[in-house]
Amino acid sequence: MTTTRPMAALHERVAAINDVLCAISVLTWDSRTMMPAGGAQTRGQQISTLTGLALEQLLSPQTEAALAAAEDAVQTLPAEAIERNMVAQARQAVAHHRRIPAALTQERAALRTVAQAAWIEARSRSDFALFAPHLEKTVALARRYADCAGWQGHPYDAMVALYEPGETAASLKQLFATLRDGLRPIVAAAQTQPPCRRDFLFRDFPEADQRSFGLALAGNLGYDLERGRLDTTVHPFEVSFTREDVRITTRYRRDYLPASVFGTTHETGHALYEQGVDPAYTRSIFATDLIGLYAVGGTSFGAHESQSRLWENHVVRSRAFWRLHFADLQSRFTSQLSDVTPDEFYAAVTHAEPGFIRVEADELSYDLHVMLRVEIECALMDGSLPVADLPSVWNAAIARDLGLTVPNDAQGVLQDVHWSTGYIGSFASYTIGNVMAAQVMDALQAQDTTLAPALNAGQYAPLKTALGKAIWQHGRRFGREELLVRTTGRGLDPAPYLAYLRAKYSPGSAIQ
């Protein structure tokens, strides 16, 4: 990283914090995959204790001394020097946390595991009332946190900044309006398409065979299983404990094959980002979110989602992919898929039809799921929506935006894990990720005309290399907008995303 003594001292402080945050991630991974339900209360206390230790290290006199010395040492360096960036990020994090009472940070951390356990039970019973008291605490703590962090336009601004710096309730409203206007004619055109077969997606698919295919798929895309593993969970996620240990999870439905296929692909995209961070940044500030107190190499949640959505939709949810790989899937599920062709399978998994579940939504309705969640989060944060009214408001929004009647809480307000883990403000990242994915993909293919033919031939290493160079290797060195400008020449722009959807869902489309 650097050989100067002041910078080395700061790096040592940050590295120790990163170690503690990685330990928290290990405990979190375990709580969502292996931990017995009875361990939730004490696990929350353990995570709270470690969060407090990380915060103490960040705000300690020793860290302040190291940071001050580093600030003095970099004053004569050029503005673009990497050391100046490191110091600036550290100072920003220290300033942020000095505004937040340590007890509040620990209280939020302790609540997550307990609330998550309550959510799992509530979801299994489809009973929002079991989770509601925990969500009320989560929202109350988020409001207190926002007030301490500071906001001007809307209390939601302070929360979305934790995941997508630079975005606000107002900026998201503008982005969503542009997308809604652009999506309307695309949806209308898609609705003119003749119906396709989908019955075969709902046959009986043994979990072991789904897992076998998922592991092969992840490895084919470039996921290094020497530095990763695949496990089962209620709600799929990826987590890294440095780039050398990046784990993914998925869930299996015996009666619906796409859930695991695309869920595994999605988390593989996240994992490729983390595994692709420059090794020199390991345990450094460029692999540590010191504001969110989270060990992560991705520069924002939206940037991270751009990579998962890029591999999930632009690569695996393509006609070319299934013409190449359907035979492998069919060989694992001979009786279930013997009467299906590659093009029929592609048509089925890209079919646009609104559904209840966000993570299983088609590409045209997916962002509507995100928008209604952001709308609800804003109302929760400003107090205009009581938690008790959330199910009815959710159900009304689904009817308004998707034309569906929600049958129960499990398929409605309880379907996402995010609120149970305190991640209020994070949902917008999914749509930002969709927009960024299309923008990056469009730019990379324009810059290298061999990428598209390589993908059509089943060669994924060239795309992995291009993304590694443009996005992954930088870790958190550059913010999302700076990464976009460096890669595409401009900031976040929904035009390529709408063009991609328009081409994919136009009548007669044969998009690859």
C-alpha angles and dihedrals in degrees: 000000000000137000100210112114098230092049091046090053091051091047090054090054093049092045091056090050090049089053091055092046090051089053089053089051091052090053090046092049090050092048090056098042115021111009118110114241092248092065096067099096097050092038089058090052091049092052091046091053093050091046088053090050092051090049092048090052092049094049097037123122088244093058091045091052092048091047093049091049091049091049090055092047095053098046093097095046122101116272091249094052113130091228092060089053091052093050093046092052092049093049092048091053094048091049091049095051093046086065093053120071109240090227090059092052091050093045090055091048093049093049095055100073093042093047091047092054089050090049092052091053093043091049092049090052095037089231117135092187090072091059100035098087091053092048090050089056091046093052093045091052091047091054091050090048092050092050091051094045091048133237138189114190103029135349088241088068092072092053099045088050089066090064105022111025113209097028123110137179087264096050091048091049089056093047092048092049090054091049094047091052092047095046097052098076092040091054090046091053092047090053089062091062116108115253118267134210114270103154093102092062089068100053125111111287115179113231095231091058092046089053092048092053092045093053091049091048094050091048092048090055090052106266108154107225090189084070099032149034141203122236139168126255142158094253117021119244143157125227134179132205091192121318090287094067113037115159133193133195136195140177128235129219113189089202098049120043101189093065093074098030095057095029090057091045091051094052090044088060090055091047094050088057093052094043089049098058114119107270088226089067094059110131089000132119088264089065096040130077098209093179096051090035091230130131103232138136097206113100095222138354089252092052088050092049090050089065096046093046092045093057094037098049111016095043114021098028090058133107092236092055095054095043086058102037107027091092089062092050091046092051090058093047102033099156094041098048105026092110095048130093125210091250092050090052091048091049091050096050093046096042110131111227125135116249139177100248121076097203090052096043123124118248095259097053098033096089092049087062089053095046094054090050092052089048090053093045091053090051091048091050097049092044097242091117119054113212090238090063095050098100094053093045091047092050092048091051092051090051091048098046103029104021093235135131110225108229099199145349095264091061091039132033096359099053099096127066095206102092092048089058093047095252096143106158098032103096095081087065091074094061091040086053092052091051094045093046093057092043093051094043091050092050096045093050091049091050094047116030091189093069097078095048089047091054091047088054093050095253107138100165094084092056091045090052092048093049091045091055096042102037121357104053093058096063108185095336092107128036122238096264093047090050090051093049091048092049104033105016095245144055127262109325124177094199097090091047093053090045090052093050092044091054094044096049102035113117110274094013118164097181114166 
